[in-house]
Amino acid sequence: MTRKLTVKERVESLNIIDDSLFHKMAEDIGFCEEMISTILGEPVEVLEVTPQTSLKNLQGRSVITDALCKMKNGKLCITEVQKANDDDHVRRVRFDTSCVTVNMMNTGTEFKEVPSISAYQPPNWLGS
């Protein structure tokens, strides 16, 4: 018979890069501010965070961001964590930011109104 793990045991077995733990931590604005500030090497102020933002693309592949943050400076920030380094992450960032832009813009919007979007991918040193 398999013993059911307690909540404490399950949480202790996770690290920050595990999807369920990162999702929970990303709900906290302070966590996102500290993470992005650390990566950028400068302080940032996050006004709003939406973890696990689903962006539908009716023409093909959709995107689910780990955390979509609205910054005080007006920019949006997509945060993605990856356990493996086995993909072309530069193209992934380009694709994800494109999907965010398309999902936010209304027909007829002038291109000068396209929001600035930054995408940050914490390095693999966060663990695997």
Buried (B, 14 or more C-beta within 10 A) or exposed (E): EEEEEEEEEEEEEEEEBBEEBBEBBBEEBEBBBBBBBEBEEEEBEBEEBEBBBEBEEEEEEEBBBBBBBBBEEEEBBBBBBBEEEEEEEEEBBEBBBBBBBBBEBEEEEEEEEEEEBBBBBBEEEBEE
